[in-house]
């Protein structure tokens, strides 16, 4: 299964405001989703939408 991850302008604006450590953690998580379809423990919101949860509160 191949996963397509789209970065919206809103995401990019938010992402660019983060510090480098947080950016690297998020990039790593997105890469695991792309490469292995590993979402971790998402919260299903309905209608095919889910929210990624982070243990560190992000």
Secondary structure, 3 states (H helix, E strand, C coil): CCCCCCCCHHHHHHHHCCCHHHHHHHHHHHHHHHHHCCCCCCEEEECCEEECCCCCCC
